[in-house]
Amino acid sequence: MDHVDAGVLRVAYRQDGPPDGWPVILSHGFPYDIHAFDEVVPALTARGARVIRPYLRGFGPTRFRSAGTVRGGQQAALGSDLIALAGALGLDRPIVAGYDWGGLASCVAAALWPERVSGLVSLAGYDIIDIERQRHGFEPAIEHAVWYQHLFQTERGRESLAAHRRELCRMLWEQWSPGWAFDDATFARTAPSFDNPDFVDVVVHAYRHALGQATGDPAYDDLEARLAARPKITVPAVTLDGVTDTLKPGGTAGHAPMFVGGHEHRTIDAGHNLPQEAPAAFAEAVLTVRGWAQ
């Protein structure tokens, strides 16, 4: 495990591949961690990649550098963390690739700092949150799928997450990837990441802010205003949908107009945790973007 001071965080990360390889940052989601990419990494390093896998804020050994920093999880913060990490490691325009929170962070980074990244891989298309739209209700099937987000709007939900984080997170794995038969050992490799002392605060704030029910850190106000304008993504991008991903019924092929720098959308036989369920497909998406970006 390596650590680096990057922005407001001391980021814990793993690095694989040659130090002078072409750089790619693989960012995990909630409630997962860097082990989601265990089988993606060899396919990339075999093709010369320098692969960086950070633990996101609130996960694993990553820590905030100051006690005074807001323990928030808003999208502008996640994207800023990614760019700060790339800068701290001296990465020259890495490919950014991720899913769930990691896909959100990667989309934010690509949209706001296109000069700092060379390409994007994102599960669920254009994953930047339209917070104003999120303030209003969706059809019942969608509301049912995101029950956990509603739970986290309440203090009762915060208490539930704090007291039962492993049970709750395992339930989400099962619901979001109904065809993935993971075993106890697979979950046990990731579960300690939820013991981070900031996990509950970051997760609860992330979903309260995303639904327009919590204010953000003022440090990110300008970036959030830019994201609210729905900036298009100008770097080369491959987007992915898992056909059994219960969080994205109907898929995200309709997001194509938001990508104006070269774009391909793929549908994969997997659920929400696509890198761990279909690692070859995720790695191939990264390699495709690499080919375009050269």
PAZAPA-4460 file (N, C-alpha, C; in steps of 0.05 Angstrom, whole numbers, plus 32768, in hexadecimal, padded with zeros to 4 digits):
% residues 294
    n_x    n_y    n_z   ca_x   ca_y   ca_z    c_x    c_y    c_z   seq   type   mol
   8011   7FE8   8000   8000   8000   8000   8012   8019   8000     1      M     A
   800B   802C   7FEE   8019   8045   7FEE   8006   805B   7FF8     2      D     A
   8012   8072   8000   8002   8089   8009   800E   80A2   7FFD     3      H     A
   7FFD   80B5   7FF7   8006   80CF   7FED   7FF3   80E5   7FF6     4      V     A
   7FFE   80FC   7FFE   7FED   8113   8004   7FE3   811F   7FEA     5      D     A
   7FC9   8121   7FE7   7FBD   812B   7FCE   7FA5   813B   7FD5     6      A     A
   7FA7   8155   7FD2   7F91   8167   7FDA   7F8B   8164   7FF8     7      G     A
   7F71   815F   7FFE   7F69   815E   801A   7F6D   8143   8027     8      V     A
   7F77   8130   8017   7F79   8114   8020   7F96   810A   8021     9      L     A
   7F9A   80F7   8032   7FB2   80E6   8030   7FA7   80CC   8025    10      R     A
   7FAC   80C8   800B   7F9F   80B2   7FFC   7FB0   8099   7FFE    11      V     A
   7FA2   8083   8005   7FAE   8069   8004   7FA8   805D   7FE9    12      A     A
   7FBC   8051   7FDC   7FB7   8046   7FC1   7FCA   802F   7FBC    13      Y     A
   7FC3   801F   7FA9   7FD5   800B   7F9F   7FDD   8011   7F82    14      R     A
   7FF6   800B   7F7C   8001   8010   7F62   800C   7FF7   7F56    15      Q     A
   8006   7FF2   7F3D   800F   7FDA   7F2F   801A   7FE2   7F13    16      D     A
   802C   7FD2   7F09   8036   7FD8   7EEE   804F   7FE8   7EEF    17      G     A
   805B   7FED   7ED7   8074   7FFC   7ED6   8071   8019   7EDE    18      P     A
   8084   8024   7EED   8081   8040   7EF6   8080   8054   7EDF    19      P     A
   808B   804D   7EC8   808A   805E   7EB1   8074   8056   7E9D    20      D     A
   8061   8045   7EA6   804B   803D   7E94   8037   8052   7E90    21      G     A
   8025   804D   7E7C   800F   8061   7E78   7FFC   8060   7E8F    22      W     A
   7FF4   8076   7E9A   7FE6   8077   7EB4   7FC8   8074   7EB1    23      P     A
   7FBC   8064   7EC4   7F9F   8062   7EC6   7F98   8060   7EE4    24      V     A
   7F84   806F   7EEB   7F79   806F   7F07   7F5F   8060   7F07    25      I     A
   7F5D   804B   7F16   7F44   803B   7F19   7F37   8042   7F33    26      L     A
   7F1F   804D   7F32   7F11   8057   7F4A   7EF9   8046   7F50    27      S     A
   7EF8   803C   7F69   7EE1   802B   7F71   7EC9   803C   7F7A    28      H     A
   7EB4   802D   7F80   7E9B   803A   7F88   7E93   8034   7FA5    29      G     A
   7E7B   803C   7FAC   7E6F   8035   7FC5   7E5B   801E   7FC1    30      F     A
   7E5C   8009   7FD1   7E6E   8004   7FE7   7E83   7FEE   7FE0    31      P     A
   7E98   7FF7   7FD2   7EAC   7FE4   7FC8   7EC7   7FF0   7FD0    32      Y     A
   7EDD   7FE4   7FC5   7EF7   7FF0   7FC8   7F09   7FE7   7FB2    33      D     A
   7F23   7FEA   7FB5   7F36   7FE5   7F9F   7F37   7FC9   7F96    34      I     A
   7F2D   7FB6   7FA6   7F2D   7F9A   7F9E   7F1A   7F94   7F87    35      H     A
   7F08   7FA6   7F81   7EF7   7FA3   7F6A   7F06   7FA1   7F50    36      A     A
   7F1F   7FAB   7F50   7F2F   7FAB   7F38   7F46   7F96   7F38    37      F     A
   7F45   7F84   7F4B   7F5B   7F71   7F4E   7F60   7F62   7F34    38      D     A
   7F4B   7F5B   7F25   7F4F   7F4C   7F0C   7F50   7F5D   7EF3    39      E     A
   7F4B   7F77   7EF7   7F4F   7F8A   7EE1   7F6C   7F91   7EDD    40      V     A
   7F7A   7F94   7EF4   7F95   7F9F   7EF4   7FA8   7F8E   7EE2    41      V     A
   7FA9   7F73   7EE5   7FBC   7F64   7ED5   7FB9   7F68   7EB7    42      P     A
   7FA1   7F6B   7EAD   7F9C   7F6F   7E91   7FA7   7F8A   7E87    43      A     A
   7FA8   7F9E   7E99   7FB2   7FB8   7E92   7FD1   7FB9   7E95    44      L     A
   7FDB   7FAE   7EAA   7FF8   7FAF   7EAE   8007   7F9F   7E98    45      T     A
   7FF9   7F8A   7E8F   8005   7F7A   7E79   8008   7F8A   7E5F    46      A     A
   7FF9   7FA0   7E5D   7FFA   7FB1   7E46   8009   7FCB   7E4C    47      R     A
   8018   7FCB   7E62   802A   7FE2   7E67   801E   7FF8   7E79    48      G     A
   8008   7FF3   7E86   7FFB   8008   7E96   8008   800A   7EB1    49      A     A
   8009   8023   7EBB   800E   8028   7ED7   7FF3   802D   7EE4    50      R     A
   7FEA   801A   7EF5   7FCF   801B   7EFF   7FCF   8024   7F1C    51      V     A
   7FBF   8039   7F21   7FBC   8044   7F3C   7F9F   803E   7F45    52      I     A
   7F9D   8032   7F5D   7F83   802C   7F69   7F81   8039   7F84    53      R     A
   7F74   8051   7F86   7F72   805E   7F9F   7F59   8055   7FAF    54      P     A
   7F5C   8056   7FC9   7F44   8054   7FDB   7F38   8070   7FDB    55      Y     A
   7F1E   8072   7FD5   7F11   808C   7FD5   7F0E   8097   7FF1    56      L     A
   7F08   80B0   7FF3   7F03   80BD   800D   7EEE   80AD   801D    57      R     A
   7EF5   80A8   8036   7EE2   8099   8047   7EE5   807B   8045    58      G     A
   7EF8   8071   8035   7EFC   8054   8032   7F18   804C   8039    59      F     A
   7F1A   8034   8044   7F34   8028   8049   7F47   8039   8058    60      G     A
   7F61   8039   8051   7F75   8049   8060   7F77   8066   8058    61      P     A
   7F68   806F   8044   7F68   808C   803D   7F5D   809D   8054    62      T     A
   7F6A   80B3   8059   7F63   80C5   806F   7F63   80E2   8066    63      R     A
   7F52   80F2   8074   7F53   810F   8070   7F6C   8119   807E    64      F     A
   7F78   812D   8072   7F91   8138   807E   7F8C   814B   8095    65      R     A
   7F74   8157   8096   7F6D   816B   80AA   7F53   8163   80B8    66      S     A
   7F52   8167   80D2   7F3A   8162   80E1   7F24   8176   80D9    67      A     A
   7F2C   818C   80CE   7F18   81A1   80C7   7F0C   819E   80AC    68      G     A
   7F14   818B   809C   7F09   8187   8081   7EED   8179   8084    69      T     A
   7EDA   8184   8075   7EBF   8179   8075   7EC0   815B   806B    70      V     A
   7EB4   814A   807B   7EB3   812D   8074   7E9C   8129   8060    71      R     A
   7E9F   8134   8048   7E8A   8132   8035   7E91   8120   801E    72      G     A
   7E7C   8119   800E   7E80   8107   7FF8   7E74   8112   7FDE    73      G     A
   7E72   812C   7FDC   7E65   8137   7FC4   7E76   8133   7FAB    74      Q     A
   7E69   8134   7F94   7E76   812D   7F7B   7E8E   813E   7F74    75      Q     A
   7E8D   8158   7F7A   7EA3   8169   7F74   7EBC   8162   7F85    76      A     A
   7EB7   8159   7F9D   7ECD   8150   7FAE   7EDA   8137   7FA3    77      A     A
   7EC9   8124   7F9A   7ED4   810B   7F90   7EE5   810F   7F77    78      L     A
   7EDB   8121   7F65   7EEA   8127   7F4D   7F04   8136   7F53    79      G     A
   7F02   8148   7F67   7F1A   8157   7F6F   7F2F   8145   7F7B    80      S     A
   7F26   8131   7F8B   7F39   811E   7F96   7F48   810F   7F81    81      D     A
   7F3A   8108   7F6C   7F47   80F9   7F56   7F5C   8109   7F48    82      L     A
   7F56   8122   7F42   7F69   8134   7F35   7F80   813A   7F47    83      I     A
   7F7B   813E   7F61   7F91   8143   7F74   7FA4   812B   7F76    84      A     A
   7F99   8113   7F75   7FA9   80FB   7F76   7FBB   80F9   7F5D    85      L     A
   7FB0   80FE   7F46   7FBF   80FE   7F2D   7FD6   8112   7F2F    86      A     A
   7FD1   812A   7F3A   7FE5   813E   7F3C   7FFB   8136   7F50    87      G     A
   7FF3   812B   7F67   8006   8123   7F7C   8018   810D   7F72    88      A     A
   800F   80FC   7F61   801F   80E5   7F56   802E   80ED   7F3D    89      L     A
   8029   8105   7F33   8036   810E   7F1B   802E   80FF   7F02    90      G     A
   8014   80F6   7F01   800A   80E7   7EEA   8004   80FA   7ED3    91      L     A
   800E   80F3   7EBC   8009   8103   7EA4   7FF0   80FA   7E96    92      D     A
   7FDA   8108   7E9A   7FC1   8104   7E8D   7FB9   80E6   7E8E    93      R     A
   7FB3   80DC   7EA5   7FAB   80C0   7EA8   7F90   80BB   7E9B    94      P     A
   7F8A   80A2   7E94   7F6F   8099   7E90   7F62   8096   7EAB    95      I     A
   7F49   80A0   7EAD   7F3B   809C   7EC6   7F23   8089   7EC1    96      V     A
   7F21   8075   7ED2   7F0D   8060   7ECD   7F01   8058   7EE8    97      A     A
   7EE6   8055   7EE9   7EDA   804D   7F02   7EBD   8047   7EFF    98      G     A
   7EB0   8041   7F15   7E94   803A   7F16   7E88   8044   7F30    99      Y     A
   7E6E   8049   7F30   7E61   8053   7F48   7E6F   806D   7F50   100      D     A
   7E77   8071   7F69   7E84   8089   7F71   7E9D   808E   7F60   101      W     A
   7EAB   8079   7F5A   7EC3   807B   7F49   7EBD   8084   7F2D   102      G     A
   7EA6   807B   7F22   7E9E   8085   7F08   7E96   80A2   7F09   103      G     A
   7E88   80A9   7F1F   7E81   80C5   7F23   7E9A   80D7   7F24   104      L     A
   7EAD   80CF   7F35   7EC6   80DE   7F37   7ED4   80E1   7F1D   105      A     A
   7ED4   80CB   7F0E   7EE2   80CB   7EF4   7ED4   80DD   7EE0   106      S     A
   7EB9   80DC   7EDF   7EAA   80EE   7ECD   7EAE   810B   7ED5   107      C     A
   7EAE   8111   7EEF   7EB3   812D   7EF8   7ECE   8136   7EEF   108      V     A
   7EE2   8126   7EF4   7EFE   812D   7EEC   7F00   8132   7ECE   109      A     A
   7EF4   8121   7EBE   7EF5   8124   7EA1   7EE6   813C   7E98   110      A     A
   7ED0   8142   7EA5   7EBF   8159   7E9C   7ECC   8174   7EA4   111      A     A
   7ED7   8176   7EBC   7EE1   818F   7EC6   7EFE   8194   7EC0   112      L     A
   7F0E   817F   7EBD   7F2A   8182   7EB8   7F33   8170   7EA0   113      W     A
   7F27   8174   7E89   7F2E   8163   7E72   7F4C   8164   7E6A   114      P     A
   7F59   817A   7E70   7F75   817D   7E6A   7F87   816B   7E7C   115      E     A
   7F7B   8161   7E92   7F8A   8151   7EA5   7F87   8133   7EA1   116      R     A
   7F74   812B   7E90   7F70   810E   7E8C   7F70   8108   7E6E   117      V     A
   7F77   80F0   7E66   7F78   80E9   7E4A   7F60   80D9   7E41   118      S     A
   7F50   80CE   7E53   7F39   80BE   7E4B   7F2A   80B4   7E64   119      G     A
   7F12   80A9   7E5F   7EFF   80A2   7E74   7EF3   8087   7E6E   120      L     A
   7EF0   8077   7E83   7EDE   8060   7E83   7ECB   8063   7E9A   121      V     A
   7EB1   8061   7E95   7E9D   8066   7EA9   7E86   8052   7EA7   122      S     A
   7E80   8045   7EBD   7E68   8035   7EBF   7E50   8048   7EC2   123      L     A
   7E3B   8043   7EB4   7E22   8052   7EB6   7E24   806E   7EA9   124      A     A
   7E33   806F   7E93   7E33   8086   7E82   7E3D   809F   7E8F   125      G     A
   7E2E   80B5   7E89   7E34   80CF   7E94   7E2A   80CF   7EB1   126      Y     A
   7E3C   80CB   7EC4   7E34   80C5   7EDF   7E34   80DE   7EF1   127      D     A
   7E37   80F5   7EE6   7E36   810E   7EF6   7E1A   8112   7EFF   128      I     A
   7E17   8118   7F19   7DFC   811A   7F25   7DEE   8134   7F1E   129      I     A
   7DD6   8133   7F15   7DC5   814A   7F11   7DB6   814F   7F2B   130      D     A
   7DC2   815F   7F3D   7DB8   8162   7F58   7D9C   816F   7F58   131      I     A
   7D98   8182   7F46   7D7D   818F   7F46   7D68   817A   7F3E   132      E     A
   7D6D   8169   7F2B   7D5A   8154   7F24   7D56   8140   7F3B   133      R     A
   7D6C   813B   7F4A   7D6A   8128   7F60   7D59   8132   7F77   134      Q     A
   7D53   814B   7F78   7D42   8155   7F8D   7D25   814C   7F8A   135      R     A
   7D1E   8141   7F72   7D03   813A   7F6C   7D01   811C   7F68   136      H     A
   7CE9   8111   7F6A   7CE5   80F4   7F6A   7CE8   80E8   7F4E   137      G     A
   7CEE   80CE   7F4E   7CF0   80BE   7F36   7CD9   80A9   7F37   138      F     A
   7CD8   8099   7F22   7CC4   8084   7F21   7CC9   8070   7F38   139      E     A
   7CB5   8062   7F41   7CB8   8051   7F58   7CCE   803C   7F56   140      P     A
   7CD2   8031   7F3E   7CE7   801C   7F3B   7D03   8028   7F42   141      A     A
   7D08   8040   7F3A   7D21   804D   7F40   7D23   8053   7F5E   142      I     A
   7D0E   805E   7F69   7D0F   8064   7F86   7D13   804B   7F96   143      E     A
   7D08   8035   7F8E   7D0B   801C   7F9C   7D28   8013   7F9A   144      H     A
   7D35   8016   7F83   7D51   800D   7F80   7D64   801D   7F91   145      A     A
   7D5E   8036   7F96   7D70   8047   7FA6   7D66   804B   7FC3   146      V     A
   7D5A   8037   7FCE   7D4F   8039   7FE9   7D64   8041   7FFD   147      W     A
   7D7D   8038   7FF9   7D92   803F   800C   7D98   805D   800C   148      Y     A
   7D95   806A   7FF5   7D99   8087   7FF4   7D84   8096   8005   149      Q     A
   7D6C   808C   8005   7D57   8098   8015   7D5C   8092   8033   150      H     A
   7D66   807A   8039   7D6D   8073   8055   7D81   8087   8060   151      L     A
   7D95   808D   804F   7DAB   809E   8059   7DA3   80BC   805C   152      F     A
   7D8B   80C3   8054   7D82   80DF   8058   7D7B   80E3   8076   153      Q     A
   7D78   80CE   8085   7D6F   80D1   80A1   7D85   80CA   80B4   154      T     A
   7D83   80D4   80CD   7D96   80CC   80E1   7D93   80AE   80E8   155      E     A
   7D7B   80A4   80E6   7D77   8087   80E9   7D88   8078   80D5   156      R     A
   7D89   8082   80BD   7D9A   8075   80A8   7DB7   8076   80AF   157      G     A
   7DC0   808D   80B9   7DDC   8090   80C1   7DE3   807B   80D7   158      R     A
   7DD1   8078   80EA   7DD6   8065   8100   7DD6   8048   80F5   159      E     A
   7DC5   8043   80E2   7DC4   8028   80D6   7DDE   8022   80C8   160      S     A
   7DE8   8035   80B8   7E00   8031   80A9   7E18   802D   80BD   161      L     A
   7E19   803D   80D1   7E2E   803B   80E5   7E2F   8020   80F3   162      A     A
   7E17   8017   80FA   7E15   7FFF   810B   7E16   7FE5   80FA   163      A     A
   7E0D   7FE7   80E1   7E0A   7FCF   80D1   7E17   7FD2   80B5   164      H     A
   7E2D   7FDF   80B4   7E39   7FE6   809A   7E3F   7FCE   8089   165      R     A
   7E49   7FB8   8095   7E50   7FA1   8085   7E37   7F93   807A   166      R     A
   7E23   7F90   808B   7E0A   7F83   8082   7DFD   7F93   806D   167      E     A
   7DFC   7FAD   8071   7DEE   7FBE   805D   7DFD   7FBE   8043   168      L     A
   7E18   7FC0   8044   7E28   7FC1   802B   7E26   7FA6   801C   169      C     A
   7E27   7F90   802B   7E24   7F76   801D   7E09   7F74   8010   170      R     A
   7DF4   7F7E   801C   7DDA   7F7D   8010   7DDA   7F8D   7FF6   171      M     A
   7DE7   7FA3   7FF5   7DE9   7FB3   7FDD   7DF8   7FA4   7FC7   172      L     A
   7E0E   7F97   7FCE   7E1C   7F86   7FBA   7E09   7F72   7FAE   173      W     A
   7DF9   7F65   7FBE   7DE7   7F50   7FB4   7DD1   7F5B   7FA3   174      E     A
   7DC6   7F72   7FAB   7DAF   7F7D   7F9D   7DB8   7F89   7F82   175      Q     A
   7DCF   7F96   7F81   7DD8   7FA4   7F69   7DE4   7F91   7F54   176      W     A
   7DED   7F7A   7F5D   7DFA   7F66   7F4B   7DED   7F4B   7F4F   177      S     A
   7DD4   7F48   7F47   7DC5   7F2F   7F4E   7DD1   7F16   7F41   178      P     A
   7DE1   7F19   7F2C   7DEC   7F01   7F20   7E09   7EFB   7F28   179      G     A
   7E13   7F0A   7F3C   7E2F   7F07   7F44   7E30   7EF6   7F5D   180      W     A
   7E3B   7EDE   7F5C   7E3C   7ECB   7F72   7E56   7ECE   7F81   181      A     A
   7E5B   7EE5   7F8E   7E73   7EE9   7F9D   7E72   7ED9   7FB7   182      F     A
   7E8A   7ED2   7FC2   7E8A   7EC3   7FDA   7E92   7ED4   7FF2   183      D     A
   7E92   7EC8   800A   7E97   7ED7   8023   7EB3   7EE3   8022   184      D     A
   7EC6   7ED5   8017   7EE2   7EDF   8016   7EE4   7EF8   8005   185      A     A
   7ED5   7EF9   7FEF   7ED6   7F11   7FDE   7ECC   7F29   7FEC   186      T     A
   7EB5   7F26   7FFA   7EAB   7F3D   8009   7EBE   7F44   8020   187      F     A
   7EC9   7F30   802D   7EDB   7F35   8044   7EF4   7F45   803C   188      A     A
   7EFD   7F43   8024   7F14   7F52   801B   7F0E   7F70   801A   189      R     A
   7EF5   7F77   8014   7EEE   7F93   8011   7EE2   7F9F   802B   190      T     A
   7ED4   7F8F   803B   7EC5   7F9A   8051   7ED5   7FAB   8065   191      A     A
   7EEF   7FA5   806A   7EFE   7FB7   807D   7EFF   7FD4   8073   192      P     A
   7EFC   7FD8   8059   7EFD   7FF4   804F   7EE6   8005   805A   193      S     A
   7ED1   7FF8   8063   7EBA   8007   806E   7EBF   800F   808B   194      F     A
   7ED5   8006   8097   7EDB   800E   80B3   7EEA   8028   80B5   195      D     A
   7EEF   8035   809F   7EFC   804F   809F   7EEC   8062   80B1   196      N     A
   7EF9   8071   80C2   7EEA   8082   80D5   7ED8   8097   80C9   197      P     A
   7EDD   809E   80AF   7ECD   80B2   80A2   7EB8   80A6   808F   198      D     A
   7EB6   808B   808E   7EA5   807E   807B   7E88   8087   807D   199      F     A
   7E7D   8086   8095   7E61   808D   8098   7E5B   80AA   8091   200      V     A
   7E6C   80BC   809B   7E67   80D8   8095   7E69   80DE   8077   201      D     A
   7E7D   80D3   806A   7E80   80D8   804D   7E69   80CC   803D   202      V     A
   7E61   80B4   8043   7E4B   80A7   8035   7E31   80B5   8038   203      V     A
   7E2B   80BC   8051   7E11   80C9   8056   7E11   80E5   8049   204      V     A
   7E26   80F4   804A   7E27   810E   803D   7E25   810B   801F   205      H     A
   7E32   80F7   8014   7E31   80F3   7FF7   7E15   80F1   7FED   206      A     A
   7E05   80E0   7FFA   7DE9   80DC   7FF0   7DD6   80F2   7FF8   207      Y     A
   7DDB   80FF   800E   7DCB   8116   8015   7DD0   812D   8002   208      R     A
   7DE9   8132   7FFB   7DF0   8147   7FE8   7DE5   8140   7FCC   209      H     A
   7DE8   8127   7FC4   7DDF   811F   7FA9   7DC1   8122   7FA5   210      A     A
   7DB2   811F   7FBB   7D95   8123   7FB9   7D8C   813F   7FC0   211      L     A
   7DA0   8151   7FC3   7D99   816D   7FC8   7D90   8173   7FE4   212      G     A
   7D97   8162   7FF7   7D8E   8165   8012   7DA4   816D   8025   213      Q     A
   7DBC   8173   801C   7DD1   817C   802D   7DE2   8190   801E   214      A     A
   7DED   81A4   802C   7DFF   81B7   801F   7E1A   81AA   801B   215      T     A
   7E29   81B4   8008   7E43   81AA   8003   7E59   81BA   8011   216      G     A
   7E71   81B1   800F   7E88   81C0   8019   7E8B   81D9   8007   217      D     A
   7E8C   81F1   8013   7E8E   8209   8003   7EA7   8209   7FF1   218      P     A
   7EBB   81FA   7FF8   7ED3   81F8   7FE7   7ECD   81EE   7FCB   219      A     A
   7EB6   81E0   7FC8   7EB0   81D4   7FAE   7E98   81E2   7FA0   220      Y     A
   7E8F   81F9   7FAB   7E78   8206   7FA0   7E7B   820C   7F82   221      D     A
   7E92   8217   7F7A   7E96   821F   7F5E   7E95   8206   7F4C   222      D     A
   7EA1   81F1   7F55   7EA1   81D8   7F45   7E85   81CC   7F43   223      L     A
   7E76   81CD   7F59   7E5B   81C2   7F58   7E4A   81D3   7F44   224      E     A
   7E4E   81ED   7F44   7E3F   81FE   7F31   7E46   81F6   7F14   225      A     A
   7E5F   81F0   7F0F   7E66   81E7   7EF4   7E5A   81CC   7EED   226      R     A
   7E59   81BA   7F00   7E4C   81A0   7EFC   7E2E   81A2   7EF7   227      L     A
   7E22   81B5   7F05   7E05   81B9   7F02   7DFE   81C2   7EE5   228      A     A
   7E11   81CD   7ED7   7E0D   81D5   7EBB   7E0F   81BE   7EA8   229      A     A
   7E14   81A5   7EB2   7E15   818D   7EA2   7E2A   818E   7E8C   230      R     A
   7E44   8192   7E93   7E59   8195   7E7F   7E5C   817B   7E70   231      P     A
   7E61   817D   7E56   7E65   8165   7E46   7E82   815B   7E49   232      K     A
   7E86   8142   7E44   7EA0   8136   7E47   7EAE   8135   7E2C   233      I     A
   7EC5   8140   7E2A   7ED3   8144   7E11   7EEA   8131   7E0C   234      T     A
   7EF1   8121   7E21   7F07   810E   7E1D   7EFB   80F4   7E12   235      V     A
   7F0C   80E3   7E05   7F02   80C9   7DFC   7EF7   80B8   7E13   236      P     A
   7EE0   80AB   7E0E   7ED3   809D   7E24   7EC5   8083   7E1A   237      A     A
   7EC7   806F   7E2B   7EB7   8057   7E28   7EA5   8055   7E41   238      V     A
   7E8B   8052   7E3C   7E79   804F   7E52   7E6D   8033   7E52   239      T     A
   7E66   8029   7E6A   7E5D   800E   7E6D   7E43   800C   7E7C   240      L     A
   7E33   7FF9   7E75   7E1B   7FF1   7E85   7E1D   7FD4   7E8B   241      D     A
   7E15   7FCC   7EA4   7E12   7FB0   7EAA   7DF4   7FA9   7EA6   242      G     A
   7DEF   7F94   7E97   7DD4   7F8E   7E90   7DC3   7F86   7EA8   243      V     A
   7DD0   7F7D   7EBE   7DC1   7F75   7ED6   7DC5   7F89   7EED   244      T     A
   7DCF   7FA1   7EE6   7DD3   7FB6   7EFA   7DB8   7FC1   7F02   245      D     A
   7DAF   7FBB   7F1A   7D94   7FC3   7F23   7D92   7FE1   7F28   246      T     A
   7DA9   7FEF   7F2A   7DA8   800C   7F2F   7DA3   801B   7F15   247      L     A
   7DA7   800E   7EFE   7DA5   801C   7EE4   7D92   800D   7ED1   248      K     A
   7D79   8009   7ED9   7D66   7FFC   7EC7   7D64   800B   7EAD   249      P     A
   7D66   7FFD   7E97   7D64   800A   7E7D   7D7F   8014   7E72   250      G     A
   7D93   8014   7E83   7DAE   801C   7E7A   7DB1   803A   7E75   251      G     A
   7DC8   8041   7E6B   7DCF   805E   7E68   7DD9   8064   7E4C   252      T     A
   7DD1   8055   7E38   7DD9   805B   7E1C   7DD0   8077   7E14   253      A     A
   7DBA   8080   7E20   7DB0   809B   7E19   7DC2   80B2   7E21   254      G     A
   7DD7   80AC   7E30   7DE9   80C1   7E39   7DFD   80C9   7E23   255      H     A
   7DFC   80BC   7E0D   7E10   80C0   7DF8   7E15   80DD   7DF0   256      A     A
   7E00   80EE   7DEF   7E05   810A   7DE7   7E17   811A   7DFA   257      P     A
   7E1B   810F   7E12   7E2C   811D   7E26   7E4A   8118   7E21   258      M     A
   7E50   8107   7E0E   7E6C   8100   7E07   7E72   810A   7DEB   259      F     A
   7E84   811D   7DE9   7E89   812A   7DCF   7EA6   8127   7DC6   260      V     A
   7EB5   8116   7DD3   7ED1   8113   7DCC   7ED9   80F7   7DC2   261      G     A
   7EC5   80E9   7DB7   7EC9   80CD   7DB0   7EBE   80BC   7DC6   262      G     A
   7EAB   80AB   7DBF   7E9C   809C   7DD3   7E91   8082   7DC8   263      H     A
   7E93   806D   7DD9   7E86   8054   7DD3   7E78   804A   7DED   264      E     A
   7E60   803F   7DE9   7E51   8034   7E00   7E4F   8016   7DFC   265      H     A
   7E54   8008   7E12   7E53   7FEB   7E12   7E41   7FE0   7E27   266      R     A
   7E34   7FCA   7E21   7E23   7FBD   7E35   7E2F   7FA2   7E3B   267      T     A
   7E33   7F9D   7E55   7E43   7F86   7E5F   7E30   7F74   7E70   268      I     A
   7E34   7F5A   7E6E   7E25   7F47   7E7E   7E30   7F47   7E9B   269      D     A
   7E27   7F5A   7EAB   7E30   7F5E   7EC6   7E1C   7F6F   7ED5   270      A     A
   7E20   7F72   7EEF   7E10   7F84   7EFF   7E1F   7F9E   7F04   271      G     A
   7E1A   7FA9   7F1C   7E24   7FC4   7F22   7E42   7FC4   7F27   272      H     A
   7E4D   7FAE   7F33   7E69   7FAD   7F39   7E78   7FA1   7F21   273      N     A
   7E76   7FAF   7F0B   7E7F   7FA4   7EF1   7E9C   7F9C   7EF1   274      L     A
   7EAF   7FAC   7EFC   7ECB   7FA5   7EFA   7ED1   7F8A   7F08   275      P     A
   7EC3   7F84   7F1D   7EC8   7F6B   7F2B   7EB8   7F53   7F1F   276      Q     A
   7EA2   7F59   7F12   7E92   7F45   7F05   7E9C   7F3E   7EE9   277      E     A
   7EA5   7F52   7EDB   7EAE   7F4F   7EBF   7EC8   7F5E   7EBB   278      A     A
   7EDD   7F56   7EC8   7EF6   7F65   7EC7   7F02   7F68   7EAB   279      P     A
   7EFF   7F53   7E9B   7F0A   7F54   7E80   7EFD   7F6A   7E70   280      A     A
   7EE3   7F6D   7E73   7ED4   7F82   7E64   7EDC   7F9E   7E6D   281      A     A
   7EE0   7FA1   7E87   7EE8   7FBB   7E91   7F05   7FC2   7E88   282      F     A
   7F17   7FAE   7E89   7F32   7FB3   7E80   7F32   7FBA   7E62   283      A     A
   7F22   7FAC   7E52   7F21   7FB1   7E36   7F17   7FCE   7E30   284      E     A
   7F05   7FD8   7E40   7EFB   7FF3   7E3D   7F12   8007   7E41   285      A     A
   7F22   8002   7E56   7F39   8013   7E5B   7F4D   8012   7E44   286      V     A
   7F52   7FFA   7E3A   7F65   7FF8   7E24   7F5B   8005   7E0B   287      L     A
   7F41   8004   7E07   7F36   8012   7DEF   7F3B   8030   7DF1   288      T     A
   7F35   803B   7E09   7F3A   8058   7E0D   7F58   805E   7E0A   289      V     A
   7F69   804D   7E14   7F85   8051   7E11   7F8D   8053   7DF3   290      R     A
   7F82   8041   7DE3   7F87   8042   7DC6   7F7F   805C   7DB9   291      G     A
   7F67   8066   7DC1   7F5E   807F   7DB6   7F6F   8097   7DBF   292      W     A
   7F78   8095   7DD7   7F86   80AC   7DE3   7FA3   80AF   7DDA   293      A     A
   7FAE   8099   7DCE   7FCA   809A   7DC6   7FCF   80AD   7DAE   294      Q     A
***
